[in-house]
Amino acid sequence: MEITLNFYSTLCAMVFVLLLGTFIIKHVKFLRVYNIPEPVVGGIIVAILLFIANKYIGISFSFDGSLKDPLMLAFYATIGLSADFASFKKGGKVIIGFLFIVTGLLILQNLAGIGVALAMGENPIIGMLSGSITMSGGHGTGAAWAAEFIKEPYNYVPAMEVAMAAATFGLIAGGIIGGPVARYLVVKNNLSGHHLEEKDDPTLFEKPEKRRLITSSSFVESLALIAICLLVGTELKKIVTFVTMPTFVWCLLTGAVLRNILSATKIHTVFDREVSVIGNVSLSLFLAFALMTINIAQLISLALPMLTILIVQIILMILYVIFITFRFCGKNYDAAVLSAGHCGFGLGATPTALVNMQTVTKHYGPSHMAFIVIPLVGAFFIDIINAFIISAMMGLPIFN
């Protein structure tokens, strides 16, 4: 028996997944400690229940996917609209240097994933999905690329299942290894941030005294900017044929260009916090749909190759931050804190990176520079770099 959910029923199911995830996280400390997103928790539980219902009761569910793509594109448009290139001035040379370091890891993550997949006789796409797409890209980027791999010419059916499992694994691993790696670097090199003045405490600039209110008129303005990004981005995908990039990348780039044109001309000031709220809601709903519709049976069949690849990724991450990130960022206390942050978003997400750094700075002292560099690189620039690297690597003969 198949139960078909229409647009409104599917929307209710997506919201239910978020509420379920929120409720469970509120009552399970482990999930709070490692910052596991609400849609991941709720979505996986619902997916398991649907799997049980289908396998043992004979009831299957089909959902209306009308909202899936618009929500994904809206999220990436908000990432672009949040990209103020003037922010580069705050981090200066450190940000530029860190971008090169991050780029090196993205390439190595993909090479490691593809190499292990081929060595085990698996489709190299599982290596890409367990590489920088999910390790450095997280659930959002993983789901976005998985949607591409399901289509022609790749036709890799279990793409979404692989992406969601890899991203969840990476998120937990990134939160686990960040603190210990930073502690190892601090202790080994006898470092400390306690000598810095109190005014350098990163928490001071994260809590402004006054906040601009989100109003109906400002919300419409932000929504209009996102709508423009979606319109232009989808049209660019059709027009630009000499470069193969997913639609969400075009929406992201459109948002970045639009944001900086508006800033340079002073026509309009993008309301960053409001745009971020819209983006977070869009991503949460998109992930809720993506996760509750994954095929658990297909995921179980790919458990061994995926686990092998992901263990290799963790080892690669630890070695990379110790021998590359730490050394090339100055081999000082700031570099140690940056290493903890890099573990966070190199395997999981920017929030995990910030939690890692807050844990380290709470014990060893503040690092103002790290709290400037990591959010800028982890929340935006890495997505653009990652998109170009993934697109370039998908042009390799093994994927054709």
C-alpha positions in Angstrom: 0.0 0.0 0.0 1.3 3.4 -1.0 0.3 6.6 0.8 0.8 9.8 -1.3 1.3 13.1 0.5 0.4 16.2 -1.5 2.1 19.6 -1.2 0.5 20.6 2.0 0.9 17.3 3.7 4.5 17.2 2.7 5.1 20.6 4.2 3.5 19.5 7.4 5.7 16.4 7.5 8.8 18.7 7.0 7.8 20.9 9.8 7.1 17.9 12.0 10.6 16.6 11.3 12.1 19.9 12.6 9.9 19.9 15.7 10.7 16.3 16.5 14.4 17.0 16.1 14.2 20.1 18.3 12.4 18.1 21.0 14.9 15.2 21.0 17.9 17.5 21.0 16.5 19.4 24.0 16.4 16.1 26.0 19.6 14.4 24.8 22.9 16.1 25.9 25.1 14.3 23.4 23.3 15.8 20.5 23.5 19.3 22.0 27.2 18.9 22.8 28.1 18.0 19.2 25.6 20.5 17.6 23.7 17.9 15.6 21.2 19.9 13.5 17.4 19.4 14.2 16.6 18.2 10.7 19.3 15.6 10.9 18.0 14.1 14.1 14.3 14.3 13.2 14.9 13.3 9.6 16.9 10.2 10.4 14.3 9.0 12.9 11.4 9.5 10.5 13.4 7.8 7.7 14.0 4.8 9.9 10.3 4.6 10.9 9.3 4.8 7.2 11.8 2.0 6.4 10.3 -0.2 9.1 6.8 0.6 7.9 7.7 -0.3 4.3 9.7 -3.5 5.2 7.6 -5.0 7.9 4.1 -3.6 7.4 4.1 -3.1 3.6 3.2 0.6 3.7 5.2 3.1 1.7 5.0 6.9 1.5 5.7 9.2 -1.4 6.1 13.0 -1.0 5.6 16.1 -3.1 9.1 17.5 -3.9 7.9 20.9 -5.2 9.6 22.8 -2.4 12.9 20.9 -2.3 14.8 22.8 -5.1 13.5 26.3 -4.3 14.4 25.9 -0.6 17.9 24.7 -1.5 18.5 27.6 -4.0 17.2 30.1 -1.5 19.7 28.9 1.1 22.7 29.3 -1.2 21.4 32.7 -2.4 21.5 33.8 1.3 25.1 32.5 1.6 26.0 34.8 -1.4 24.1 37.7 0.0 26.1 37.4 3.2 29.4 37.7 1.4 30.8 41.2 2.1 34.3 41.2 0.4 35.2 44.3 2.5 35.4 41.9 5.4 38.7 40.7 4.0 40.3 43.8 5.4 39.7 42.5 9.0 41.7 39.3 8.6 44.2 40.6 5.9 46.9 38.2 5.0 45.9 35.6 7.5 42.6 35.0 5.7 44.2 34.8 2.3 46.8 32.3 3.6 44.1 30.3 5.3 42.1 30.1 2.1 45.1 28.5 0.4 45.4 26.0 3.2 41.7 25.2 3.1 41.9 24.7 -0.7 44.7 22.2 -0.3 42.5 20.1 2.1 39.5 20.2 -0.2 41.6 18.7 -3.0 43.1 16.1 -0.8 39.7 15.1 0.7 38.4 14.4 -2.8 41.6 12.5 -3.9 41.4 10.4 -0.7 37.7 9.6 -1.2 38.1 8.7 -4.9 41.2 6.7 -4.2 39.7 4.5 -1.5 36.5 4.0 -3.4 38.4 2.8 -6.5 40.6 0.6 -4.4 37.5 -1.1 -3.0 35.9 -1.4 -6.4 33.2 1.1 -5.7 31.7 3.9 -7.8 34.1 6.9 -7.5 31.0 9.1 -6.9 30.8 7.6 -3.4 34.3 8.9 -2.9 33.4 12.4 -4.0 30.3 12.4 -1.8 32.5 11.3 1.2 35.1 13.9 0.2 35.0 17.7 0.3 31.3 17.7 -0.7 30.2 16.6 2.8 33.4 16.8 4.9 34.0 20.5 4.2 30.6 21.3 2.7 28.3 19.7 5.3 24.7 18.6 4.9 23.6 21.5 2.7 26.3 21.1 0.1 26.0 17.3 0.3 22.3 17.3 -0.4 22.7 19.8 -3.2 25.3 17.7 -5.0 23.5 14.5 -4.3 20.5 15.9 -6.2 22.8 16.4 -9.2 24.4 13.0 -9.0 21.0 11.3 -9.0 20.3 12.8 -12.5 21.8 12.2 -15.9 24.6 11.5 -16.7 25.6 10.1 -13.4 22.4 8.2 -12.4 23.9 7.3 -8.9 20.7 6.4 -7.1 21.9 6.2 -3.5 23.6 9.6 -3.7 21.4 11.3 -1.1 21.7 8.5 1.4 25.5 8.5 1.1 25.7 12.3 1.4 23.6 12.5 4.5 25.3 9.7 6.3 28.8 11.1 5.4 27.9 14.6 6.5 26.4 13.4 9.8 29.5 11.2 10.5 31.8 14.2 9.7 29.9 16.6 11.9 30.3 14.3 14.9 33.9 13.6 14.1 34.8 17.3 13.6 33.4 18.1 17.1 35.3 15.2 18.7 38.8 15.7 17.3 39.0 19.5 17.3 39.6 20.0 21.0 42.2 17.2 21.5 44.2 18.2 18.4 44.3 21.9 19.6 45.3 20.7 23.1 48.1 18.6 21.6 49.4 21.6 19.7 49.2 24.0 22.7 50.9 21.6 25.1 53.6 20.4 22.7 54.5 24.0 21.8 53.9 25.5 25.2 51.4 28.0 23.9 48.8 30.2 25.7 46.5 33.1 25.0 46.1 34.3 28.6 48.7 37.1 28.0 46.3 38.8 25.6 44.3 41.7 26.9 40.6 41.3 28.0 39.5 43.5 25.2 40.6 40.9 22.7 38.0 38.4 24.1 36.1 37.2 21.0 32.8 37.0 22.9 32.8 40.8 23.2 32.1 41.5 19.5 29.7 38.5 19.1 27.1 40.1 21.4 26.2 43.6 20.2 24.2 45.7 22.6 21.6 46.8 20.0 20.0 44.8 17.3 18.0 46.0 14.3 14.5 44.7 14.4 13.2 42.3 11.7 10.0 43.9 10.3 7.6 43.0 7.6 9.0 45.6 5.2 12.6 44.6 5.8 11.6 40.9 5.4 10.0 41.7 2.0 13.2 43.5 1.0 15.4 40.6 1.9 13.0 38.2 0.2 13.1 40.3 -3.0 16.9 40.0 -3.1 16.7 36.2 -2.7 14.1 36.1 -5.4 16.4 38.0 -7.8 19.2 35.6 -7.0 17.0 32.6 -7.8 15.8 34.2 -11.1 19.2 35.3 -12.3 20.9 32.1 -11.1 18.5 29.7 -12.8 18.8 31.7 -16.1 22.6 31.8 -15.9 22.5 28.0 -15.6 20.6 27.8 -18.9 22.7 30.5 -20.7 26.2 29.6 -19.6 27.0 26.3 -21.3 30.8 26.4 -21.5 31.1 25.9 -17.7 29.3 23.0 -15.9 28.1 24.1 -12.5 24.9 23.2 -10.6 22.2 25.9 -10.4 22.8 26.5 -6.7 26.3 27.7 -7.4 25.0 30.3 -9.9 22.5 31.5 -7.3 25.3 31.8 -4.7 27.6 33.7 -7.1 24.7 36.0 -8.1 24.0 36.8 -4.4 27.7 37.6 -3.8 27.8 39.9 -6.8 24.5 41.6 -5.9 25.5 42.1 -2.3 28.8 43.8 -3.2 27.3 46.0 -5.9 24.7 47.2 -3.5 27.4 47.9 -0.9 29.7 49.7 -3.3 26.9 51.9 -4.7 25.2 52.3 -1.3 21.8 51.7 -2.9 20.8 49.3 -0.2 22.2 47.7 2.9 21.7 44.0 3.1 20.2 43.0 6.5 22.7 40.2 7.3 20.9 38.7 10.3 17.5 38.6 8.5 19.0 37.1 5.4 20.7 34.5 7.7 17.4 33.7 9.4 15.7 33.1 6.0 18.6 31.0 4.9 18.6 28.8 8.0 14.9 28.2 7.7 15.2 27.3 4.0 18.1 24.9 4.8 16.3 23.3 7.7 13.2 22.6 5.7 15.3 21.3 2.7 17.3 19.0 4.9 14.1 17.8 6.6 12.8 16.7 3.3 16.1 15.2 2.1 16.6 13.2 5.2 13.1 11.8 5.8 13.1 10.5 2.2 16.5 8.7 2.2 16.6 5.0 1.5 17.9 3.2 4.6 18.2 -0.1 2.8 20.6 1.3 0.2 22.6 3.0 2.9 23.1 -0.2 4.8 24.5 -1.9 1.7 27.2 0.8 1.4 28.2 0.9 5.1 31.6 -0.8 4.7 33.1 1.3 1.9 31.7 4.5 3.4 33.1 3.8 6.8 36.5 3.0 5.4 36.6 6.3 3.4 35.4 8.3 6.4 38.0 6.9 8.7 40.7 7.8 6.2 39.2 11.3 6.1 39.5 11.7 9.9 43.1 10.6 9.8 43.8 13.0 6.9 42.2 15.9 8.8 44.3 15.3 11.9 47.5 15.1 10.1 46.7 18.0 7.9 46.0 20.5 10.7 49.0 19.4 12.6 51.5 19.5 9.8 50.0 22.1 7.5 47.4 24.3 9.1 49.3 24.9 12.3 52.7 25.4 10.7 51.6 27.6 7.9 49.4 29.8 10.1 52.4 30.8 12.2 52.9 27.9 14.7 51.6 30.2 17.5 48.5 30.2 19.8 46.3 31.7 17.1 47.4 28.9 14.7 46.4 26.3 17.4 42.9 27.8 17.8 42.6 28.0 14.0 43.5 24.3 13.8 40.7 23.5 16.2 38.3 25.5 14.0 39.6 23.9 10.8 38.8 20.4 12.3 35.3 21.7 12.9 34.4 22.9 9.5 36.8 20.7 7.6 34.8 17.7 8.7 31.5 19.3 9.8 30.2 22.8 9.8 31.1 26.4 10.9 29.1 26.1 14.2 31.1 23.1 15.1 34.3 25.0 14.4 33.2 27.9 16.6 32.3 25.5 19.5 35.7 23.8 19.1 37.4 27.2 19.3 35.3 28.4 22.3 36.3 25.3 24.2 40.0 25.8 23.5 39.9 29.6 24.3 38.0 28.9 27.5 41.0 26.9 28.8 44.0 28.6 27.2 42.9 32.2 26.6 41.3 34.3 23.8 42.2 34.3 20.1 40.6 37.3 18.4 42.1 36.5 15.0 40.7 33.0 14.9 37.2 34.2 15.6 37.4 36.6 12.6 39.0 34.2 10.1 37.0 31.0 10.7 33.5 32.5 10.3 34.5 34.3 7.1 36.2 31.3 5.5 33.9 28.6 6.9 30.6 30.3 6.4 31.1 31.6 2.8 34.4 31.5 1.0 34.8 27.7 1.4 31.5 27.1 -0.4 32.6 29.0 -3.5 36.1 27.4 -3.6 34.6 24.0 -3.0 32.1 24.4 -5.8 34.8 25.1 -8.3 37.0 22.3 -7.1 34.2 19.8 -7.2 33.1 20.9 -10.7 36.7 20.6 -11.9 37.2 17.1 -10.5 33.9 15.9 -11.9 35.5 16.5 -15.3 38.0 13.7 -14.7 37.7 10.7 -17.1 36.6 8.3 -14.4 33.3 10.1 -14.1 32.5 10.1 -17.8 
